[in-house]
Amino acid sequence: NKTGIGQWGNLLGDDFLRIHRSYLVNTSLATLSSQESVSVGPARVQLPISRKYKEYVKNALSATEGM
């Protein structure tokens, strides 16, 4: 697949959030675990948040958890 992760983010829309150069997560399945990681799915898989996306992820997931 030659589609870059940035293009996937655009195709998938606002329901998906980039947390790292290697990870997009579905915001309805993701919760902020700590300042450095996100839990995803029923198995609560831990994925790292890169420094570049930390503030953005924190704001985005805090907004969805408040709903």
PDBQT receptor file of N, H, CA, C and O in Angstrom, charges set to zero:
ATOM      1  N   ASN A   1       0.838  -1.170   0.000  1.00  0.00    +0.000 N 
ATOM      2  CA  ASN A   1       0.000   0.000   0.000  1.00  0.00    +0.000 C 
ATOM      3  C   ASN A   1       0.885   1.237   0.000  1.00  0.00    +0.000 C 
ATOM      4  O   ASN A   1       1.750   1.389   0.863  1.00  0.00    +0.000 OA
ATOM      5  N   LYS A   2       0.677   2.088  -0.934  1.00  0.00    +0.000 N 
ATOM      6  H   LYS A   2      -0.025   1.965  -1.636  1.00  0.00    +0.000 HD
ATOM      7  CA  LYS A   2       1.512   3.287  -1.054  1.00  0.00    +0.000 C 
ATOM      8  C   LYS A   2       0.838   4.533  -0.489  1.00  0.00    +0.000 C 
ATOM      9  O   LYS A   2       1.351   5.641  -0.644  1.00  0.00    +0.000 OA
ATOM     10  N   THR A   3      -0.299   4.358   0.159  1.00  0.00    +0.000 N 
ATOM     11  H   THR A   3      -0.716   3.458   0.284  1.00  0.00    +0.000 HD
ATOM     12  CA  THR A   3      -1.005   5.478   0.769  1.00  0.00    +0.000 C 
ATOM     13  C   THR A   3      -0.329   5.837   2.083  1.00  0.00    +0.000 C 
ATOM     14  O   THR A   3      -0.170   4.981   2.953  1.00  0.00    +0.000 OA
ATOM     15  N   GLY A   4       0.067   7.082   2.233  1.00  0.00    +0.000 N 
ATOM     16  H   GLY A   4      -0.062   7.777   1.526  1.00  0.00    +0.000 HD
ATOM     17  CA  GLY A   4       0.734   7.524   3.458  1.00  0.00    +0.000 C 
ATOM     18  C   GLY A   4      -0.263   7.688   4.604  1.00  0.00    +0.000 C 
ATOM     19  O   GLY A   4      -1.469   7.799   4.383  1.00  0.00    +0.000 OA
ATOM     20  N   ILE A   5       0.254   7.702   5.812  1.00  0.00    +0.000 N 
ATOM     21  H   ILE A   5       1.234   7.612   5.991  1.00  0.00    +0.000 HD
ATOM     22  CA  ILE A   5      -0.615   7.809   6.991  1.00  0.00    +0.000 C 
ATOM     23  C   ILE A   5      -1.360   9.142   7.023  1.00  0.00    +0.000 C 
ATOM     24  O   ILE A   5      -2.486   9.202   7.516  1.00  0.00    +0.000 OA
ATOM     25  N   GLY A   6      -0.761  10.197   6.512  1.00  0.00    +0.000 N 
ATOM     26  H   GLY A   6       0.154  10.148   6.111  1.00  0.00    +0.000 HD
ATOM     27  CA  GLY A   6      -1.441  11.490   6.430  1.00  0.00    +0.000 C 
ATOM     28  C   GLY A   6      -2.640  11.424   5.501  1.00  0.00    +0.000 C 
ATOM     29  O   GLY A   6      -3.690  11.997   5.789  1.00  0.00    +0.000 OA
ATOM     30  N   GLN A   7      -2.480  10.721   4.381  1.00  0.00    +0.000 N 
ATOM     31  H   GLN A   7      -1.626  10.255   4.147  1.00  0.00    +0.000 HD
ATOM     32  CA  GLN A   7      -3.587  10.546   3.450  1.00  0.00    +0.000 C 
ATOM     33  C   GLN A   7      -4.693   9.700   4.072  1.00  0.00    +0.000 C 
ATOM     34  O   GLN A   7      -5.874   9.982   3.873  1.00  0.00    +0.000 OA
ATOM     35  N   TRP A   8      -4.319   8.667   4.823  1.00  0.00    +0.000 N 
ATOM     36  H   TRP A   8      -3.359   8.439   4.984  1.00  0.00    +0.000 HD
ATOM     37  CA  TRP A   8      -5.329   7.845   5.510  1.00  0.00    +0.000 C 
ATOM     38  C   TRP A   8      -6.099   8.692   6.504  1.00  0.00    +0.000 C 
ATOM     39  O   TRP A   8      -7.317   8.560   6.625  1.00  0.00    +0.000 OA
ATOM     40  N   GLY A   9      -5.406   9.549   7.207  1.00  0.00    +0.000 N 
ATOM     41  H   GLY A   9      -4.416   9.656   7.108  1.00  0.00    +0.000 HD
ATOM     42  CA  GLY A   9      -6.077  10.437   8.152  1.00  0.00    +0.000 C 
ATOM     43  C   GLY A   9      -7.105  11.315   7.473  1.00  0.00    +0.000 C 
ATOM     44  O   GLY A   9      -8.197  11.519   8.003  1.00  0.00    +0.000 OA
ATOM     45  N   ASN A  10      -6.766  11.839   6.300  1.00  0.00    +0.000 N 
ATOM     46  H   ASN A  10      -5.878  11.674   5.869  1.00  0.00    +0.000 HD
ATOM     47  CA  ASN A  10      -7.706  12.658   5.539  1.00  0.00    +0.000 C 
ATOM     48  C   ASN A  10      -8.885  11.834   5.029  1.00  0.00    +0.000 C 
ATOM     49  O   ASN A  10     -10.028  12.290   5.072  1.00  0.00    +0.000 OA
ATOM     50  N   LEU A  11      -8.611  10.624   4.548  1.00  0.00    +0.000 N 
ATOM     51  H   LEU A  11      -7.683  10.253   4.514  1.00  0.00    +0.000 HD
ATOM     52  CA  LEU A  11      -9.670   9.757   4.031  1.00  0.00    +0.000 C 
ATOM     53  C   LEU A  11     -10.632   9.298   5.121  1.00  0.00    +0.000 C 
ATOM     54  O   LEU A  11     -11.840   9.224   4.898  1.00  0.00    +0.000 OA
ATOM     55  N   LEU A  12     -10.097   8.992   6.295  1.00  0.00    +0.000 N 
ATOM     56  H   LEU A  12      -9.115   9.053   6.476  1.00  0.00    +0.000 HD
ATOM     57  CA  LEU A  12     -10.919   8.465   7.383  1.00  0.00    +0.000 C 
ATOM     58  C   LEU A  12     -11.716   9.548   8.097  1.00  0.00    +0.000 C 
ATOM     59  O   LEU A  12     -12.757   9.258   8.686  1.00  0.00    +0.000 OA
ATOM     60  N   GLY A  13     -11.254  10.765   8.056  1.00  0.00    +0.000 N 
ATOM     61  H   GLY A  13     -10.408  11.001   7.578  1.00  0.00    +0.000 HD
ATOM     62  CA  GLY A  13     -12.007  11.878   8.611  1.00  0.00    +0.000 C 
ATOM     63  C   GLY A  13     -11.746  12.157  10.078  1.00  0.00    +0.000 C 
ATOM     64  O   GLY A  13     -10.749  11.717  10.650  1.00  0.00    +0.000 OA
ATOM     65  N   ASP A  14     -12.677  12.906  10.674  1.00  0.00    +0.000 N 
ATOM     66  H   ASP A  14     -13.487  13.262  10.209  1.00  0.00    +0.000 HD
ATOM     67  CA  ASP A  14     -12.512  13.414  12.039  1.00  0.00    +0.000 C 
ATOM     68  C   ASP A  14     -12.652  12.358  13.126  1.00  0.00    +0.000 C 
ATOM     69  O   ASP A  14     -12.312  12.620  14.280  1.00  0.00    +0.000 OA
ATOM     70  N   ASP A  15     -13.140  11.184  12.788  1.00  0.00    +0.000 N 
ATOM     71  H   ASP A  15     -13.416  10.971  11.851  1.00  0.00    +0.000 HD
ATOM     72  CA  ASP A  15     -13.274  10.133  13.797  1.00  0.00    +0.000 C 
ATOM     73  C   ASP A  15     -11.932   9.494  14.141  1.00  0.00    +0.000 C 
ATOM     74  O   ASP A  15     -11.828   8.735  15.105  1.00  0.00    +0.000 OA
ATOM     75  N   PHE A  16     -10.915   9.801  13.356  1.00  0.00    +0.000 N 
ATOM     76  H   PHE A  16     -11.000  10.417  12.573  1.00  0.00    +0.000 HD
ATOM     77  CA  PHE A  16      -9.587   9.239  13.594  1.00  0.00    +0.000 C 
ATOM     78  C   PHE A  16      -8.610  10.346  13.934  1.00  0.00    +0.000 C 
ATOM     79  O   PHE A  16      -8.686  11.450  13.395  1.00  0.00    +0.000 OA
ATOM     80  N   LEU A  17      -7.694  10.037  14.831  1.00  0.00    +0.000 N 
ATOM     81  H   LEU A  17      -7.632   9.140  15.269  1.00  0.00    +0.000 HD
ATOM     82  CA  LEU A  17      -6.769  11.015  15.389  1.00  0.00    +0.000 C 
ATOM     83  C   LEU A  17      -5.345  10.493  15.255  1.00  0.00    +0.000 C 
ATOM     84  O   LEU A  17      -5.068   9.339  15.582  1.00  0.00    +0.000 OA
ATOM     85  N   ARG A  18      -4.458  11.332  14.779  1.00  0.00    +0.000 N 
ATOM     86  H   ARG A  18      -4.684  12.269  14.513  1.00  0.00    +0.000 HD
ATOM     87  CA  ARG A  18      -3.053  10.942  14.677  1.00  0.00    +0.000 C 
ATOM     88  C   ARG A  18      -2.385  11.206  16.010  1.00  0.00    +0.000 C 
ATOM     89  O   ARG A  18      -2.428  12.325  16.521  1.00  0.00    +0.000 OA
ATOM     90  N   ILE A  19      -1.766  10.177  16.578  1.00  0.00    +0.000 N 
ATOM     91  H   ILE A  19      -1.731   9.268  16.163  1.00  0.00    +0.000 HD
ATOM     92  CA  ILE A  19      -1.112  10.308  17.878  1.00  0.00    +0.000 C 
ATOM     93  C   ILE A  19       0.406  10.157  17.789  1.00  0.00    +0.000 C 
ATOM     94  O   ILE A  19       1.126  10.447  18.745  1.00  0.00    +0.000 OA
ATOM     95  N   HIS A  20       0.880   9.704  16.636  1.00  0.00    +0.000 N 
ATOM     96  H   HIS A  20       0.296   9.468  15.860  1.00  0.00    +0.000 HD
ATOM     97  CA  HIS A  20       2.292   9.383  16.460  1.00  0.00    +0.000 C 
ATOM     98  C   HIS A  20       2.535   9.295  14.956  1.00  0.00    +0.000 C 
ATOM     99  O   HIS A  20       1.579   9.171  14.190  1.00  0.00    +0.000 OA
ATOM    100  N   ARG A  21       3.754   9.355  14.530  1.00  0.00    +0.000 N 
ATOM    101  H   ARG A  21       4.531   9.455  15.152  1.00  0.00    +0.000 HD
ATOM    102  CA  ARG A  21       4.004   9.251  13.088  1.00  0.00    +0.000 C 
ATOM    103  C   ARG A  21       3.581   7.897  12.530  1.00  0.00    +0.000 C 
ATOM    104  O   ARG A  21       3.422   7.753  11.318  1.00  0.00    +0.000 OA
ATOM    105  N   SER A  22       3.396   6.905  13.395  1.00  0.00    +0.000 N 
ATOM    106  H   SER A  22       3.524   7.022  14.380  1.00  0.00    +0.000 HD
ATOM    107  CA  SER A  22       3.023   5.561  12.956  1.00  0.00    +0.000 C 
ATOM    108  C   SER A  22       1.607   5.149  13.329  1.00  0.00    +0.000 C 
ATOM    109  O   SER A  22       1.178   4.058  12.954  1.00  0.00    +0.000 OA
ATOM    110  N   TYR A  23       0.861   5.989  14.058  1.00  0.00    +0.000 N 
ATOM    111  H   TYR A  23       1.210   6.875  14.362  1.00  0.00    +0.000 HD
ATOM    112  CA  TYR A  23      -0.435   5.556  14.569  1.00  0.00    +0.000 C 
ATOM    113  C   TYR A  23      -1.556   6.558  14.332  1.00  0.00    +0.000 C 
ATOM    114  O   TYR A  23      -1.408   7.757  14.571  1.00  0.00    +0.000 OA
ATOM    115  N   LEU A  24      -2.684   6.033  13.853  1.00  0.00    +0.000 N 
ATOM    116  H   LEU A  24      -2.805   5.059  13.659  1.00  0.00    +0.000 HD
ATOM    117  CA  LEU A  24      -3.965   6.735  13.827  1.00  0.00    +0.000 C 
ATOM    118  C   LEU A  24      -4.880   5.920  14.727  1.00  0.00    +0.000 C 
ATOM    119  O   LEU A  24      -4.846   4.690  14.676  1.00  0.00    +0.000 OA
ATOM    120  N   VAL A  25      -5.691   6.563  15.544  1.00  0.00    +0.000 N 
ATOM    121  H   VAL A  25      -5.719   7.562  15.586  1.00  0.00    +0.000 HD
ATOM    122  CA  VAL A  25      -6.621   5.822  16.406  1.00  0.00    +0.000 C 
ATOM    123  C   VAL A  25      -8.039   6.343  16.216  1.00  0.00    +0.000 C 
ATOM    124  O   VAL A  25      -8.253   7.519  15.924  1.00  0.00    +0.000 OA
ATOM    125  N   ASN A  26      -8.990   5.455  16.387  1.00  0.00    +0.000 N 
ATOM    126  H   ASN A  26      -8.816   4.499  16.624  1.00  0.00    +0.000 HD
ATOM    127  CA  ASN A  26     -10.398   5.808  16.346  1.00  0.00    +0.000 C 
ATOM    128  C   ASN A  26     -10.731   6.485  17.670  1.00  0.00    +0.000 C 
ATOM    129  O   ASN A  26     -10.574   5.875  18.728  1.00  0.00    +0.000 OA
ATOM    130  N   THR A  27     -11.182   7.721  17.631  1.00  0.00    +0.000 N 
ATOM    131  H   THR A  27     -11.310   8.217  16.772  1.00  0.00    +0.000 HD
ATOM    132  CA  THR A  27     -11.423   8.478  18.866  1.00  0.00    +0.000 C 
ATOM    133  C   THR A  27     -12.527   7.871  19.716  1.00  0.00    +0.000 C 
ATOM    134  O   THR A  27     -12.544   8.079  20.929  1.00  0.00    +0.000 OA
ATOM    135  N   SER A  28     -13.450   7.126  19.116  1.00  0.00    +0.000 N 
ATOM    136  H   SER A  28     -13.436   6.957  18.131  1.00  0.00    +0.000 HD
ATOM    137  CA  SER A  28     -14.513   6.513  19.913  1.00  0.00    +0.000 C 
ATOM    138  C   SER A  28     -14.004   5.309  20.706  1.00  0.00    +0.000 C 
ATOM    139  O   SER A  28     -14.677   4.856  21.632  1.00  0.00    +0.000 OA
ATOM    140  N   LEU A  29     -12.831   4.785  20.359  1.00  0.00    +0.000 N 
ATOM    141  H   LEU A  29     -12.284   5.153  19.607  1.00  0.00    +0.000 HD
ATOM    142  CA  LEU A  29     -12.260   3.627  21.058  1.00  0.00    +0.000 C 
ATOM    143  C   LEU A  29     -11.023   3.977  21.877  1.00  0.00    +0.000 C 
ATOM    144  O   LEU A  29     -10.437   3.105  22.519  1.00  0.00    +0.000 OA
ATOM    145  N   ALA A  30     -10.623   5.243  21.860  1.00  0.00    +0.000 N 
ATOM    146  H   ALA A  30     -11.099   5.951  21.338  1.00  0.00    +0.000 HD
ATOM    147  CA  ALA A  30      -9.374   5.646  22.515  1.00  0.00    +0.000 C 
ATOM    148  C   ALA A  30      -9.639   6.480  23.762  1.00  0.00    +0.000 C 
ATOM    149  O   ALA A  30     -10.542   7.316  23.789  1.00  0.00    +0.000 OA
ATOM    150  N   THR A  31      -8.832   6.237  24.795  1.00  0.00    +0.000 N 
ATOM    151  H   THR A  31      -8.098   5.558  24.773  1.00  0.00    +0.000 HD
ATOM    152  CA  THR A  31      -8.861   7.066  25.998  1.00  0.00    +0.000 C 
ATOM    153  C   THR A  31      -7.423   7.417  26.375  1.00  0.00    +0.000 C 
ATOM    154  O   THR A  31      -6.496   6.643  26.136  1.00  0.00    +0.000 OA
ATOM    155  N   LEU A  32      -7.263   8.569  26.952  1.00  0.00    +0.000 N 
ATOM    156  H   LEU A  32      -8.016   9.197  27.146  1.00  0.00    +0.000 HD
ATOM    157  CA  LEU A  32      -5.954   9.027  27.389  1.00  0.00    +0.000 C 
ATOM    158  C   LEU A  32      -5.574   8.268  28.651  1.00  0.00    +0.000 C 
ATOM    159  O   LEU A  32      -6.264   8.369  29.665  1.00  0.00    +0.000 OA
ATOM    160  N   SER A  33      -4.480   7.507  28.598  1.00  0.00    +0.000 N 
ATOM    161  H   SER A  33      -3.920   7.425  27.774  1.00  0.00    +0.000 HD
ATOM    162  CA  SER A  33      -4.027   6.720  29.749  1.00  0.00    +0.000 C 
ATOM    163  C   SER A  33      -3.103   7.520  30.643  1.00  0.00    +0.000 C 
ATOM    164  O   SER A  33      -3.191   7.473  31.870  1.00  0.00    +0.000 OA
ATOM    165  N   SER A  34      -2.217   8.254  29.997  1.00  0.00    +0.000 N 
ATOM    166  H   SER A  34      -2.146   8.293  29.000  1.00  0.00    +0.000 HD
ATOM    167  CA  SER A  34      -1.240   9.079  30.708  1.00  0.00    +0.000 C 
ATOM    168  C   SER A  34      -0.813  10.185  29.752  1.00  0.00    +0.000 C 
ATOM    169  O   SER A  34      -1.373  10.312  28.664  1.00  0.00    +0.000 OA
ATOM    170  N   GLN A  35       0.155  10.970  30.140  1.00  0.00    +0.000 N 
ATOM    171  H   GLN A  35       0.609  10.866  31.025  1.00  0.00    +0.000 HD
ATOM    172  CA  GLN A  35       0.672  12.028  29.274  1.00  0.00    +0.000 C 
ATOM    173  C   GLN A  35       1.398  11.456  28.059  1.00  0.00    +0.000 C 
ATOM    174  O   GLN A  35       1.578  12.146  27.055  1.00  0.00    +0.000 OA
ATOM    175  N   GLU A  36       1.814  10.191  28.153  1.00  0.00    +0.000 N 
ATOM    176  H   GLU A  36       1.668   9.631  28.968  1.00  0.00    +0.000 HD
ATOM    177  CA  GLU A  36       2.603   9.578  27.089  1.00  0.00    +0.000 C 
ATOM    178  C   GLU A  36       1.918   8.468  26.325  1.00  0.00    +0.000 C 
ATOM    179  O   GLU A  36       2.488   7.950  25.365  1.00  0.00    +0.000 OA
ATOM    180  N   SER A  37       0.689   8.078  26.723  1.00  0.00    +0.000 N 
ATOM    181  H   SER A  37       0.226   8.499  27.503  1.00  0.00    +0.000 HD
ATOM    182  CA  SER A  37       0.068   6.954  26.027  1.00  0.00    +0.000 C 
ATOM    183  C   SER A  37      -1.455   7.039  25.974  1.00  0.00    +0.000 C 
ATOM    184  O   SER A  37      -2.099   7.749  26.747  1.00  0.00    +0.000 OA
ATOM    185  N   VAL A  38      -1.995   6.278  25.020  1.00  0.00    +0.000 N 
ATOM    186  H   VAL A  38      -1.472   5.701  24.393  1.00  0.00    +0.000 HD
ATOM    187  CA  VAL A  38      -3.424   6.185  24.792  1.00  0.00    +0.000 C 
ATOM    188  C   VAL A  38      -3.801   4.708  24.863  1.00  0.00    +0.000 C 
ATOM    189  O   VAL A  38      -3.068   3.859  24.357  1.00  0.00    +0.000 OA
ATOM    190  N   SER A  39      -4.939   4.391  25.486  1.00  0.00    +0.000 N 
ATOM    191  H   SER A  39      -5.535   5.080  25.897  1.00  0.00    +0.000 HD
ATOM    192  CA  SER A  39      -5.475   3.028  25.498  1.00  0.00    +0.000 C 
ATOM    193  C   SER A  39      -6.495   2.928  24.380  1.00  0.00    +0.000 C 
ATOM    194  O   SER A  39      -7.314   3.828  24.194  1.00  0.00    +0.000 OA
ATOM    195  N   VAL A  40      -6.445   1.827  23.633  1.00  0.00    +0.000 N 
ATOM    196  H   VAL A  40      -5.779   1.096  23.783  1.00  0.00    +0.000 HD
ATOM    197  CA  VAL A  40      -7.335   1.674  22.489  1.00  0.00    +0.000 C 
ATOM    198  C   VAL A  40      -8.030   0.314  22.526  1.00  0.00    +0.000 C 
ATOM    199  O   VAL A  40      -7.402  -0.717  22.768  1.00  0.00    +0.000 OA
ATOM    200  N   GLY A  41      -9.338   0.337  22.282  1.00  0.00    +0.000 N 
ATOM    201  H   GLY A  41      -9.849   1.174  22.085  1.00  0.00    +0.000 HD
ATOM    202  CA  GLY A  41     -10.115  -0.888  22.129  1.00  0.00    +0.000 C 
ATOM    203  C   GLY A  41     -10.411  -1.604  23.419  1.00  0.00    +0.000 C 
ATOM    204  O   GLY A  41      -9.957  -1.206  24.492  1.00  0.00    +0.000 OA
ATOM    205  N   PRO A  42     -11.190  -2.681  23.300  1.00  0.00    +0.000 N 
ATOM    206  CA  PRO A  42     -11.579  -3.448  24.485  1.00  0.00    +0.000 C 
ATOM    207  C   PRO A  42     -10.389  -4.113  25.192  1.00  0.00    +0.000 C 
ATOM    208  O   PRO A  42     -10.445  -4.369  26.394  1.00  0.00    +0.000 OA
ATOM    209  N   ALA A  43      -9.330  -4.387  24.452  1.00  0.00    +0.000 N 
ATOM    210  H   ALA A  43      -9.285  -4.179  23.475  1.00  0.00    +0.000 HD
ATOM    211  CA  ALA A  43      -8.138  -5.001  25.051  1.00  0.00    +0.000 C 
ATOM    212  C   ALA A  43      -7.265  -3.969  25.751  1.00  0.00    +0.000 C 
ATOM    213  O   ALA A  43      -6.287  -4.329  26.407  1.00  0.00    +0.000 OA
ATOM    214  N   ARG A  44      -7.611  -2.672  25.618  1.00  0.00    +0.000 N 
ATOM    215  H   ARG A  44      -8.405  -2.380  25.086  1.00  0.00    +0.000 HD
ATOM    216  CA  ARG A  44      -6.876  -1.564  26.234  1.00  0.00    +0.000 C 
ATOM    217  C   ARG A  44      -5.399  -1.568  25.842  1.00  0.00    +0.000 C 
ATOM    218  O   ARG A  44      -4.524  -1.392  26.690  1.00  0.00    +0.000 OA
ATOM    219  N   VAL A  45      -5.136  -1.767  24.573  1.00  0.00    +0.000 N 
ATOM    220  H   VAL A  45      -5.847  -1.910  23.885  1.00  0.00    +0.000 HD
ATOM    221  CA  VAL A  45      -3.773  -1.747  24.040  1.00  0.00    +0.000 C 
ATOM    222  C   VAL A  45      -3.197  -0.353  24.230  1.00  0.00    +0.000 C 
ATOM    223  O   VAL A  45      -3.845   0.641  23.903  1.00  0.00    +0.000 OA
ATOM    224  N   GLN A  46      -1.990  -0.280  24.753  1.00  0.00    +0.000 N 
ATOM    225  H   GLN A  46      -1.464  -1.088  25.018  1.00  0.00    +0.000 HD
ATOM    226  CA  GLN A  46      -1.312   0.994  25.008  1.00  0.00    +0.000 C 
ATOM    227  C   GLN A  46      -0.480   1.391  23.793  1.00  0.00    +0.000 C 
ATOM    228  O   GLN A  46       0.351   0.618  23.317  1.00  0.00    +0.000 OA
ATOM    229  N   LEU A  47      -0.714   2.612  23.297  1.00  0.00    +0.000 N 
ATOM    230  H   LEU A  47      -1.389   3.241  23.684  1.00  0.00    +0.000 HD
ATOM    231  CA  LEU A  47       0.068   3.145  22.186  1.00  0.00    +0.000 C 
ATOM    232  C   LEU A  47       0.702   4.459  22.621  1.00  0.00    +0.000 C 
ATOM    233  O   LEU A  47       0.080   5.244  23.336  1.00  0.00    +0.000 OA
ATOM    234  N   PRO A  48       1.934   4.698  22.193  1.00  0.00    +0.000 N 
ATOM    235  CA  PRO A  48       2.621   5.930  22.609  1.00  0.00    +0.000 C 
ATOM    236  C   PRO A  48       2.098   7.163  21.876  1.00  0.00    +0.000 C 
ATOM    237  O   PRO A  48       1.644   7.084  20.735  1.00  0.00    +0.000 OA
ATOM    238  N   ILE A  49       2.172   8.295  22.558  1.00  0.00    +0.000 N 
ATOM    239  H   ILE A  49       2.541   8.359  23.485  1.00  0.00    +0.000 HD
ATOM    240  CA  ILE A  49       1.876   9.593  21.954  1.00  0.00    +0.000 C 
ATOM    241  C   ILE A  49       3.220  10.289  21.761  1.00  0.00    +0.000 C 
ATOM    242  O   ILE A  49       4.002  10.417  22.703  1.00  0.00    +0.000 OA
ATOM    243  N   SER A  50       3.479  10.732  20.547  1.00  0.00    +0.000 N 
ATOM    244  H   SER A  50       2.844  10.627  19.781  1.00  0.00    +0.000 HD
ATOM    245  CA  SER A  50       4.745  11.423  20.325  1.00  0.00    +0.000 C 
ATOM    246  C   SER A  50       4.669  12.850  20.865  1.00  0.00    +0.000 C 
ATOM    247  O   SER A  50       3.582  13.408  21.017  1.00  0.00    +0.000 OA
ATOM    248  N   ARG A  51       5.820  13.428  21.148  1.00  0.00    +0.000 N 
ATOM    249  H   ARG A  51       6.703  12.975  21.025  1.00  0.00    +0.000 HD
ATOM    250  CA  ARG A  51       5.868  14.801  21.665  1.00  0.00    +0.000 C 
ATOM    251  C   ARG A  51       5.195  15.776  20.717  1.00  0.00    +0.000 C 
ATOM    252  O   ARG A  51       4.565  16.739  21.154  1.00  0.00    +0.000 OA
ATOM    253  N   LYS A  52       5.325  15.534  19.432  1.00  0.00    +0.000 N 
ATOM    254  H   LYS A  52       5.836  14.752  19.077  1.00  0.00    +0.000 HD
ATOM    255  CA  LYS A  52       4.758  16.427  18.418  1.00  0.00    +0.000 C 
ATOM    256  C   LYS A  52       3.234  16.518  18.532  1.00  0.00    +0.000 C 
ATOM    257  O   LYS A  52       2.668  17.587  18.301  1.00  0.00    +0.000 OA
ATOM    258  N   TYR A  53       2.562  15.421  18.882  1.00  0.00    +0.000 N 
ATOM    259  H   TYR A  53       3.022  14.553  19.069  1.00  0.00    +0.000 HD
ATOM    260  CA  TYR A  53       1.097  15.376  18.911  1.00  0.00    +0.000 C 
ATOM    261  C   TYR A  53       0.514  15.443  20.324  1.00  0.00    +0.000 C 
ATOM    262  O   TYR A  53      -0.707  15.438  20.480  1.00  0.00    +0.000 OA
ATOM    263  N   LYS A  54       1.351  15.504  21.342  1.00  0.00    +0.000 N 
ATOM    264  H   LYS A  54       2.342  15.508  21.215  1.00  0.00    +0.000 HD
ATOM    265  CA  LYS A  54       0.903  15.399  22.732  1.00  0.00    +0.000 C 
ATOM    266  C   LYS A  54      -0.201  16.393  23.100  1.00  0.00    +0.000 C 
ATOM    267  O   LYS A  54      -1.241  15.983  23.616  1.00  0.00    +0.000 OA
ATOM    268  N   GLU A  55      -0.005  17.659  22.854  1.00  0.00    +0.000 N 
ATOM    269  H   GLU A  55       0.839  17.992  22.435  1.00  0.00    +0.000 HD
ATOM    270  CA  GLU A  55      -0.988  18.683  23.236  1.00  0.00    +0.000 C 
ATOM    271  C   GLU A  55      -2.278  18.523  22.430  1.00  0.00    +0.000 C 
ATOM    272  O   GLU A  55      -3.376  18.646  22.973  1.00  0.00    +0.000 OA
ATOM    273  N   TYR A  56      -2.138  18.252  21.145  1.00  0.00    +0.000 N 
ATOM    274  H   TYR A  56      -1.246  18.152  20.704  1.00  0.00    +0.000 HD
ATOM    275  CA  TYR A  56      -3.283  18.049  20.262  1.00  0.00    +0.000 C 
ATOM    276  C   TYR A  56      -4.128  16.850  20.709  1.00  0.00    +0.000 C 
ATOM    277  O   TYR A  56      -5.354  16.938  20.768  1.00  0.00    +0.000 OA
ATOM    278  N   VAL A  57      -3.465  15.731  21.022  1.00  0.00    +0.000 N 
ATOM    279  H   VAL A  57      -2.469  15.659  20.974  1.00  0.00    +0.000 HD
ATOM    280  CA  VAL A  57      -4.158  14.513  21.460  1.00  0.00    +0.000 C 
ATOM    281  C   VAL A  57      -4.851  14.757  22.798  1.00  0.00    +0.000 C 
ATOM    282  O   VAL A  57      -6.004  14.368  22.984  1.00  0.00    +0.000 OA
ATOM    283  N   LYS A  58      -4.159  15.391  23.711  1.00  0.00    +0.000 N 
ATOM    284  H   LYS A  58      -3.222  15.707  23.559  1.00  0.00    +0.000 HD
ATOM    285  CA  LYS A  58      -4.728  15.684  25.024  1.00  0.00    +0.000 C 
ATOM    286  C   LYS A  58      -6.015  16.499  24.891  1.00  0.00    +0.000 C 
ATOM    287  O   LYS A  58      -7.021  16.172  25.521  1.00  0.00    +0.000 OA
ATOM    288  N   ASN A  59      -5.991  17.544  24.086  1.00  0.00    +0.000 N 
ATOM    289  H   ASN A  59      -5.174  17.809  23.574  1.00  0.00    +0.000 HD
ATOM    290  CA  ASN A  59      -7.161  18.385  23.876  1.00  0.00    +0.000 C 
ATOM    291  C   ASN A  59      -8.280  17.632  23.173  1.00  0.00    +0.000 C 
ATOM    292  O   ASN A  59      -9.442  17.737  23.565  1.00  0.00    +0.000 OA
ATOM    293  N   ALA A  60      -7.939  16.881  22.148  1.00  0.00    +0.000 N 
ATOM    294  H   ALA A  60      -6.995  16.797  21.830  1.00  0.00    +0.000 HD
ATOM    295  CA  ALA A  60      -8.955  16.158  21.361  1.00  0.00    +0.000 C 
ATOM    296  C   ALA A  60      -9.635  15.074  22.177  1.00  0.00    +0.000 C 
ATOM    297  O   ALA A  60     -10.859  14.947  22.132  1.00  0.00    +0.000 OA
ATOM    298  N   LEU A  61      -8.865  14.286  22.924  1.00  0.00    +0.000 N 
ATOM    299  H   LEU A  61      -7.871  14.389  22.961  1.00  0.00    +0.000 HD
ATOM    300  CA  LEU A  61      -9.468  13.196  23.704  1.00  0.00    +0.000 C 
ATOM    301  C   LEU A  61     -10.186  13.708  24.941  1.00  0.00    +0.000 C 
ATOM    302  O   LEU A  61     -11.165  13.100  25.373  1.00  0.00    +0.000 OA
ATOM    303  N   SER A  62      -9.730  14.795  25.515  1.00  0.00    +0.000 N 
ATOM    304  H   SER A  62      -8.934  15.288  25.164  1.00  0.00    +0.000 HD
ATOM    305  CA  SER A  62     -10.438  15.393  26.644  1.00  0.00    +0.000 C 
ATOM    306  C   SER A  62     -11.817  15.884  26.202  1.00  0.00    +0.000 C 
ATOM    307  O   SER A  62     -12.791  15.763  26.945  1.00  0.00    +0.000 OA
ATOM    308  N   ALA A  63     -11.896  16.431  25.003  1.00  0.00    +0.000 N 
ATOM    309  H   ALA A  63     -11.105  16.529  24.399  1.00  0.00    +0.000 HD
ATOM    310  CA  ALA A  63     -13.162  16.925  24.461  1.00  0.00    +0.000 C 
ATOM    311  C   ALA A  63     -14.132  15.780  24.200  1.00  0.00    +0.000 C 
ATOM    312  O   ALA A  63     -15.328  15.924  24.455  1.00  0.00    +0.000 OA
ATOM    313  N   THR A  64     -13.643  14.636  23.694  1.00  0.00    +0.000 N 
ATOM    314  H   THR A  64     -12.671  14.519  23.487  1.00  0.00    +0.000 HD
ATOM    315  CA  THR A  64     -14.536  13.515  23.402  1.00  0.00    +0.000 C 
ATOM    316  C   THR A  64     -14.963  12.785  24.662  1.00  0.00    +0.000 C 
ATOM    317  O   THR A  64     -16.057  12.223  24.702  1.00  0.00    +0.000 OA
ATOM    318  N   GLU A  65     -14.121  12.780  25.699  1.00  0.00    +0.000 N 
ATOM    319  H   GLU A  65     -13.232  13.237  25.667  1.00  0.00    +0.000 HD
ATOM    320  CA  GLU A  65     -14.481  12.110  26.949  1.00  0.00    +0.000 C 
ATOM    321  C   GLU A  65     -15.530  12.899  27.712  1.00  0.00    +0.000 C 
ATOM    322  O   GLU A  65     -16.268  12.328  28.514  1.00  0.00    +0.000 OA
ATOM    323  N   GLY A  66     -15.607  14.191  27.478  1.00  0.00    +0.000 N 
ATOM    324  H   GLY A  66     -15.008  14.655  26.826  1.00  0.00    +0.000 HD
ATOM    325  CA  GLY A  66     -16.585  15.033  28.149  1.00  0.00    +0.000 C 
ATOM    326  C   GLY A  66     -17.977  14.927  27.585  1.00  0.00    +0.000 C 
ATOM    327  O   GLY A  66     -18.914  15.468  28.173  1.00  0.00    +0.000 OA
ATOM    328  N   MET A  67     -18.151  14.248  26.462  1.00  0.00    +0.000 N 
ATOM    329  H   MET A  67     -17.390  13.808  25.984  1.00  0.00    +0.000 HD
ATOM    330  CA  MET A  67     -19.456  14.134  25.814  1.00  0.00    +0.000 C 
ATOM    331  C   MET A  67     -20.352  13.153  26.510  1.00  0.00    +0.000 C 
ATOM    332  O   MET A  67     -21.488  12.945  26.085  1.00  0.00    +0.000 OA
TER     333      MET A  67
